[in-house]
Amino acid sequence: MAFDPTGFSISISDRDGRAVVVIRGELDLATAPDLEAAIKSRLDDGQDVVVDLRELEFMDSTGLRVLVAAHGRVEGTEQRFLIVRPLPGASIERILAVAGVERVLDLIDDA
């Protein structure tokens, strides 16, 4: 991956047949397409996907849209899209709460 001034990176590992996507740095208009492509690829392959937000430092509405869209893709199917909760007190936790999506998205405590 090329140098990214936002410090954004994605690492993906397979655990128990699920793709675990760990995102770091800043998820915004510039970096959201990378996350969207990674998630879409795994969902298209029929994998369950877990996105870990614990190392994310910033997320804008573009990043939030990617998570909500992925959740919508699996709704009504047997596939799962799960999100590891951000660390308590992290700005990401507040963003999810203010947007009201924490009640909609499937949040878990650990990948």
One Martini backbone bead per residue (centre of mass of N, CA, C, O) as a GRO file, in nm:
protein
  111
    1MET     BB    1   0.098   0.035   0.021
    2ALA     BB    2   0.075   0.351   0.005
    3PHE     BB    3   0.118   0.642   0.118
    4ASP     BB    4  -0.088   0.775   0.389
    5PRO     BB    5  -0.168   1.063   0.557
    6THR     BB    6  -0.404   0.920   0.739
    7GLY     BB    7  -0.316   0.615   0.811
    8PHE     BB    8  -0.459   0.425   0.629
    9SER     BB    9  -0.576   0.081   0.686
   10ILE     BB   10  -0.597  -0.264   0.568
   11SER     BB   11  -0.680  -0.577   0.725
   12ILE     BB   12  -0.700  -0.928   0.624
   13SER     BB   13  -0.863  -1.210   0.773
   14ASP     BB   14  -0.909  -1.554   0.840
   15ARG     BB   15  -1.188  -1.662   1.059
   16ASP     BB   16  -1.386  -1.913   1.060
   17GLY     BB   17  -1.476  -1.811   0.752
   18ARG     BB   18  -1.408  -1.515   0.817
   19ALA     BB   19  -1.380  -1.181   0.744
   20VAL     BB   20  -1.130  -0.977   0.890
   21VAL     BB   21  -1.159  -0.620   0.922
   22VAL     BB   22  -0.898  -0.394   0.975
   23ILE     BB   23  -0.913  -0.054   1.074
   24ARG     BB   24  -0.704   0.238   1.017
   25GLY     BB   25  -0.746   0.561   1.106
   26GLU     BB   26  -0.906   0.728   0.830
   27LEU     BB   27  -1.256   0.743   0.749
   28ASP     BB   28  -1.327   0.869   0.426
   29LEU     BB   29  -1.366   0.989   0.116
   30ALA     BB   30  -1.077   0.871   0.034
   31THR     BB   31  -1.110   0.563   0.188
   32ALA     BB   32  -1.391   0.423   0.152
   33PRO     BB   33  -1.352   0.267  -0.120
   34ASP     BB   34  -1.159   0.054  -0.002
   35LEU     BB   35  -1.355  -0.071   0.198
   36GLU     BB   36  -1.585  -0.133   0.006
   37ALA     BB   37  -1.425  -0.331  -0.173
   38ALA     BB   38  -1.348  -0.535   0.046
   39ILE     BB   39  -1.634  -0.609   0.134
   40LYS     BB   40  -1.764  -0.679  -0.137
   41SER     BB   41  -1.579  -0.911  -0.213
   42ARG     BB   42  -1.653  -1.095   0.029
   43LEU     BB   43  -1.959  -1.102  -0.013
   44ASP     BB   44  -1.950  -1.210  -0.309
   45ASP     BB   45  -1.802  -1.482  -0.190
   46GLY     BB   46  -1.990  -1.551   0.082
   47GLN     BB   47  -1.883  -1.406   0.318
   48ASP     BB   48  -1.832  -1.327   0.622
   49VAL     BB   49  -1.821  -1.005   0.800
   50VAL     BB   50  -1.567  -0.832   0.996
   51VAL     BB   51  -1.551  -0.510   1.150
   52ASP     BB   52  -1.280  -0.337   1.298
   53LEU     BB   53  -1.290  -0.028   1.508
   54ARG     BB   54  -1.058  -0.004   1.736
   55GLU     BB   55  -0.833   0.158   1.526
   56LEU     BB   56  -1.011   0.391   1.476
   57GLU     BB   57  -0.998   0.757   1.463
   58PHE     BB   58  -1.187   0.820   1.202
   59MET     BB   59  -1.531   0.919   1.093
   60ASP     BB   60  -1.744   0.970   0.842
   61SER     BB   61  -2.028   0.951   0.651
   62THR     BB   62  -1.894   0.770   0.437
   63GLY     BB   63  -1.818   0.537   0.626
   64LEU     BB   64  -2.100   0.487   0.736
   65ARG     BB   65  -2.227   0.409   0.464
   66VAL     BB   66  -2.065   0.151   0.421
   67LEU     BB   67  -2.178  -0.002   0.667
   68VAL     BB   68  -2.481   0.020   0.600
   69ALA     BB   69  -2.469  -0.110   0.318
   70ALA     BB   70  -2.360  -0.386   0.410
   71HIS     BB   71  -2.592  -0.453   0.593
   72GLY     BB   72  -2.809  -0.440   0.363
   73ARG     BB   73  -2.695  -0.677   0.187
   74VAL     BB   74  -2.757  -0.909   0.425
   75GLU     BB   75  -3.034  -0.860   0.455
   76GLY     BB   76  -3.222  -1.160   0.444
   77THR     BB   77  -2.977  -1.340   0.490
   78GLU     BB   78  -2.718  -1.567   0.591
   79GLN     BB   79  -2.540  -1.350   0.601
   80ARG     BB   80  -2.272  -1.170   0.773
   81PHE     BB   81  -2.251  -0.837   0.937
   82LEU     BB   82  -1.995  -0.726   1.147
   83ILE     BB   83  -1.917  -0.514   1.441
   84VAL     BB   84  -1.662  -0.393   1.617
   85ARG     BB   85  -1.645  -0.217   1.869
   86PRO     BB   86  -1.547   0.052   1.982
   87LEU     BB   87  -1.387   0.210   2.199
   88PRO     BB   88  -1.439   0.339   2.483
   89GLY     BB   89  -1.467   0.690   2.413
   90ALA     BB   90  -1.459   0.698   2.128
   91SER     BB   91  -1.549   0.881   1.857
   92ILE     BB   92  -1.690   0.647   1.709
   93GLU     BB   93  -1.905   0.588   1.918
   94ARG     BB   94  -2.047   0.863   1.890
   95ILE     BB   95  -2.116   0.850   1.590
   96LEU     BB   96  -2.306   0.605   1.611
   97ALA     BB   97  -2.502   0.732   1.815
   98VAL     BB   98  -2.585   0.992   1.661
   99ALA     BB   99  -2.681   0.826   1.400
  100GLY     BB  100  -2.837   0.554   1.516
  101VAL     BB  101  -2.683   0.269   1.426
  102GLU     BB  102  -2.640   0.088   1.682
  103ARG     BB  103  -2.939  -0.040   1.652
  104VAL     BB  104  -2.884  -0.176   1.358
  105LEU     BB  105  -2.621  -0.281   1.389
  106ASP     BB  106  -2.394  -0.554   1.429
  107LEU     BB  107  -2.264  -0.564   1.744
  108ILE     BB  108  -1.947  -0.649   1.881
  109ASP     BB  109  -1.668  -0.719   2.105
  110ASP     BB  110  -1.534  -0.946   1.909
  111ALA     BB  111  -1.360  -1.135   1.659
   0.00000   0.00000   0.00000
